[in-house]
Amino acid sequence: MEAKINFDAYFENALNLNEDELQIREATLPLLPDTIIDAHTHASHQRFIDEYDMPSHIKAHMMSTFPQVDIEQSQEIDRKLMPGKEIHKIRFAHVYPNLGQRAVTEYIKSENTEKDSVALFGLSNSPEEIDYTISELETGNYSALKMYYLNSIPPKETVYEYFPHQVLEVAQRQEVPIILHLPKSLYESSNEAIDVAEKYPDLKIILAHIGVANVPKPELGSTLESLSKHPNILVDTAMVDNATIVTEALEHLGAERILYGSDEPLNLMRIASFFNPDLQRDRVLTDYPYHWANQAEQKKWRHLITTPLVHSHWRQISAIIDSVRTLSHNTDEEDSSLESIFNTNAKNTFPNM
């Protein structure tokens, strides 16, 4: 029997901050700008999920943890996690295949607050979907374009399969930045990003998750350096909680090309990465019984968690702050870098912000 996604319990648990999270919040918020632009957030609504037959491979993935966080709940997250801050968000539909992203996008457009912006979730599985994407881009109603390689079965394997040239041409002409989640890791797909940057030099390209670097391999610095030669390539920090990766991005791209992104609502998960010796690959540990968590694996390796588990939200922000502090020569430089990453860069990148 498939495990149930107990969204209400997950959400209630996530918004009940533990003592460690409260302490981190108290120490962290004074360091951040008063106004923060979150360049990478997902939204949906329960009615879309109620009608959705989620594929088993998506349900088995942690991306399915919070499938239906709506805009009202998103505002509740801000009040709990970032009290006293003015949060502006770039919102786009959840990425699950065949979810009905057109309807979700219309929901976001109708319910979004004035301070937030909408990224079009583009579709490209048929000529009709490509026509839809182009038509929507030409309305001028969007601050960005998101397209995703997993939004099809089977998944797309190359960037141009899900970001077709005719769509990229219109995005460049309309001056709409793209949010590009590479089909493989940064180490495997960086040449694809560079090819897009060279073919579309006036198109701003935001590599989600710092290009999906995942782990800081020896070639991380040289890979980021190759990207740095293309001024239209930027990165966002969504779900990046490794300070080494953020530090390398700062060193090779500079603070002015890094945008804060939370990956809300996935930033509510309390998880930690670990290397599973049995599987010989990186896995995730959690102390909460999410439906996707392999309980036998969790029980066997839970002793490896040596620090309190807190929201990914705090781990991501801490990685940025720690990296900025490492490379800054004084507090003025530190404040300037944080202002750029958490506010100014997004304001300069996205129209209508």
C-alpha positions in Angstrom: 0.0 0.0 0.0 1.3 3.4 -0.9 2.1 5.7 2.0 -0.3 8.7 2.4 0.8 12.3 2.0 -0.5 13.7 5.3 -0.1 17.3 4.3 -2.1 18.8 7.2 0.1 17.0 9.8 3.3 17.9 7.9 2.4 21.6 7.7 1.3 21.9 11.3 4.5 20.2 12.4 6.6 22.5 10.2 5.1 25.7 11.6 5.6 24.5 15.2 9.2 25.8 15.5 11.5 23.9 17.8 13.8 25.6 20.3 16.8 25.4 18.0 14.8 27.1 15.1 13.7 29.8 17.5 17.2 30.5 18.5 18.5 30.5 14.9 15.7 32.9 13.9 16.5 35.3 16.7 20.2 35.3 15.8 19.7 35.4 12.0 16.9 37.9 11.2 18.9 41.0 12.4 21.6 40.2 9.9 19.2 40.2 6.9 17.8 43.2 4.9 14.4 44.5 6.0 13.1 43.7 2.5 13.8 40.3 1.1 13.0 39.0 -2.4 12.6 35.2 -2.6 13.4 34.3 -6.2 12.3 30.7 -6.1 9.0 29.6 -4.6 6.3 27.1 -5.5 2.5 27.5 -5.0 -0.6 25.4 -5.6 -4.0 24.8 -3.9 -5.7 21.8 -2.4 -8.3 21.7 -5.2 -5.6 21.0 -7.8 -4.1 18.2 -5.7 -7.4 16.7 -4.9 -7.9 16.2 -8.6 -4.4 15.0 -9.3 -3.2 11.4 -9.7 0.4 11.8 -8.5 2.8 9.5 -10.3 4.4 7.0 -8.0 8.0 8.1 -8.8 7.0 11.7 -7.7 5.3 10.5 -4.6 8.4 8.6 -3.6 10.5 11.8 -3.9 10.8 14.4 -1.2 9.5 17.0 -3.6 6.0 15.7 -2.9 6.2 16.6 0.8 4.1 19.8 0.6 2.1 19.6 -2.6 -0.6 22.1 -1.9 0.8 25.2 -0.1 -1.5 28.0 -1.2 -0.8 31.7 -1.1 -2.5 32.2 2.2 -0.4 29.5 3.7 2.7 31.0 2.2 2.0 34.2 4.0 1.6 32.2 7.2 5.0 30.7 6.6 6.4 34.3 6.4 4.9 35.3 9.7 6.3 32.2 11.4 9.8 32.1 9.9 10.5 35.7 9.0 8.6 38.0 11.4 9.3 41.7 10.9 10.6 41.2 7.4 8.9 42.3 4.2 9.0 39.3 1.9 8.4 39.5 -1.8 8.2 36.3 -3.8 8.5 35.0 -7.3 5.9 32.3 -7.4 5.3 29.5 -9.9 3.4 26.3 -10.1 4.6 23.0 -8.6 6.5 21.0 -11.1 4.8 17.7 -10.9 4.0 16.2 -14.4 0.5 16.6 -15.7 -0.6 18.6 -12.6 -2.4 21.2 -14.8 0.0 24.0 -14.4 -2.0 26.3 -16.6 -4.8 26.3 -14.0 -2.4 26.6 -11.2 -0.7 29.6 -12.9 -4.1 31.3 -13.3 -4.7 30.7 -9.6 -1.4 32.3 -8.6 -2.1 35.3 -10.9 -5.5 35.8 -9.4 -4.5 35.5 -5.7 -1.0 36.9 -5.7 -0.4 40.0 -3.6 0.8 43.3 -5.2 4.3 42.8 -3.8 4.7 39.4 -5.3 5.3 38.3 -8.9 4.4 35.4 -11.1 6.7 33.2 -13.1 5.1 31.4 -16.0 5.3 27.7 -15.8 6.0 26.9 -19.4 5.0 23.7 -21.2 6.6 22.1 -24.2 5.3 18.5 -24.5 3.4 19.3 -27.7 3.2 22.0 -30.4 0.0 23.3 -28.7 1.8 23.6 -25.3 4.7 25.5 -27.0 2.1 27.8 -28.6 0.5 28.3 -25.2 3.9 29.2 -23.6 4.8 31.7 -26.3 1.3 33.3 -26.2 1.5 33.7 -22.4 5.0 35.1 -22.6 3.9 37.7 -25.1 1.2 39.1 -22.7 3.9 40.7 -20.6 2.3 39.5 -17.4 5.2 37.4 -16.1 8.5 38.2 -14.3 10.2 35.0 -15.3 9.8 31.7 -17.2 10.2 28.4 -15.4 10.3 25.1 -17.4 11.2 21.7 -16.0 12.7 18.5 -17.3 10.6 16.3 -15.0 7.3 17.8 -16.3 6.9 14.9 -18.6 7.0 11.1 -18.6 9.6 10.1 -19.4 11.7 13.1 -18.2 13.5 15.3 -20.7 17.2 14.7 -20.9 18.6 17.9 -22.5 17.8 21.6 -21.9 16.5 22.3 -25.4 14.0 19.4 -25.1 12.1 21.4 -22.4 13.3 24.9 -23.3 12.8 24.8 -27.1 14.5 27.4 -29.2 11.2 29.1 -30.3 10.4 29.7 -26.6 13.8 31.0 -25.7 13.7 33.4 -28.6 10.5 34.9 -27.3 11.7 35.1 -23.7 14.8 37.0 -24.9 12.7 39.3 -27.0 10.3 40.0 -24.2 13.2 40.4 -21.7 11.8 37.6 -19.5 14.5 35.8 -17.5 14.4 32.0 -17.4 14.7 29.9 -14.3 16.7 26.9 -15.5 16.9 23.7 -13.4 19.5 21.7 -15.3 18.6 18.1 -16.4 21.7 16.7 -14.7 24.1 18.1 -12.1 26.1 21.3 -12.7 29.2 19.1 -13.4 27.4 17.3 -16.2 25.2 20.0 -17.7 27.2 23.2 -17.4 28.1 23.1 -21.1 24.3 23.2 -21.9 23.9 26.3 -19.8 26.8 27.9 -21.5 25.4 27.0 -25.0 22.1 28.7 -24.1 24.0 31.8 -22.8 26.0 32.0 -26.0 23.0 31.5 -28.3 20.8 34.0 -26.4 23.2 36.6 -25.0 20.4 39.1 -24.1 18.5 36.5 -22.1 19.1 36.4 -18.4 19.5 32.8 -17.2 19.1 31.9 -13.6 20.5 28.5 -12.7 18.3 27.1 -10.0 20.0 25.5 -7.0 23.4 27.0 -8.0 23.1 24.7 -11.0 22.3 21.6 -9.0 25.9 21.3 -7.7 24.6 19.1 -4.8 28.1 18.3 -3.5 31.3 20.3 -3.8 33.4 18.3 -6.1 37.0 19.3 -6.9 35.9 20.7 -10.3 33.3 23.0 -8.8 35.4 26.1 -8.9 36.6 25.6 -12.5 33.0 24.9 -13.5 31.7 28.1 -11.9 34.6 30.0 -13.4 33.6 28.8 -16.9 30.0 30.1 -16.2 31.4 33.4 -14.9 32.6 34.3 -18.4 28.9 34.7 -19.5 27.5 37.8 -17.8 23.9 36.7 -18.5 24.2 33.6 -16.2 23.1 34.0 -12.6 22.3 31.5 -9.9 19.8 31.1 -7.2 20.4 29.4 -3.8 17.2 27.4 -3.5 17.8 24.3 -1.3 21.6 24.9 -1.2 22.6 24.4 2.4 26.3 23.7 1.8 28.4 26.7 2.6 31.3 25.4 0.5 29.1 25.6 -2.6 27.9 29.1 -1.8 31.4 30.2 -1.1 32.6 28.9 -4.4 29.7 30.7 -6.2 30.7 34.0 -4.4 34.3 33.6 -5.3 33.7 32.9 -9.0 30.5 34.7 -9.8 30.4 37.4 -7.2 27.6 38.4 -4.9 26.0 40.5 -7.6 25.1 37.3 -9.6 23.6 35.3 -6.7 19.9 35.5 -5.9 18.3 34.2 -2.7 15.7 31.5 -3.3 14.1 29.3 -0.6 12.3 26.7 -2.7 9.3 27.2 -0.5 7.5 25.0 0.6 10.4 22.4 0.5 12.3 24.7 2.8 10.0 23.5 5.6 11.5 20.0 5.6 13.7 19.1 8.5 16.3 16.9 6.8 20.1 16.3 6.7 22.1 14.8 3.9 24.3 11.8 4.6 26.3 9.2 2.6 24.7 5.8 2.8 27.5 3.1 2.8 25.0 0.4 1.7 23.8 2.3 -1.3 27.1 4.1 -2.0 25.4 7.4 -2.6 24.0 10.5 -0.8 20.7 10.1 0.9 18.5 12.1 3.3 17.9 11.6 7.0 14.9 13.0 8.9 13.4 12.6 12.3 9.8 13.0 11.0 7.9 10.1 9.3 7.4 11.7 5.9 5.7 9.3 3.5 8.8 9.1 1.3 11.2 8.3 4.1 12.4 4.7 4.1 11.9 3.9 7.8 14.3 1.0 7.9 17.0 3.2 6.4 16.1 6.0 8.8 16.3 3.7 11.8 19.7 2.2 10.7 21.5 5.5 10.1 19.7 8.0 12.4 22.6 7.9 14.8 24.6 9.9 12.2 22.5 13.0 13.0 24.8 14.7 15.5 23.2 18.2 15.4 19.5 19.2 15.9 17.4 18.9 12.7 16.0 22.3 11.7 14.1 23.6 8.7 16.1 23.5 5.5 15.2 27.2 5.4 17.6 28.0 8.2 20.4 25.8 6.8 20.2 27.5 3.5 20.3 31.0 5.0 23.1 30.1 7.3 25.1 28.8 4.4 24.8 32.2 2.7 25.7 34.2 5.8 28.6 32.0 6.7 30.0 32.2 3.1 29.6 36.0 3.0 31.3 36.3 6.3 34.2 34.1 5.1 34.9 36.3 2.1 34.1 39.7 3.5 36.8 42.0 4.8 34.5 44.1 7.0 30.9 44.4 8.2 30.1 47.0 5.5 31.1 44.6 2.8 29.2 41.8 4.5 26.0 44.0 4.7 26.4 45.0 1.1 26.7 41.4 -0.1 23.7 40.3 1.9 21.7 43.2 0.5 22.6 42.2 -3.0 21.8 38.5 -2.6 18.6 38.9 -0.6 17.2 41.9 -2.4 18.9 44.1 -5.0 19.9 41.4 -7.4 16.4 40.1 -7.8 15.0 43.6 -8.1 17.5 44.2 -11.0 16.8 40.9 -12.6 13.0 40.5 -12.7 10.6 43.0 -14.3 7.8 44.1 -12.1 9.6 43.6 -8.8 
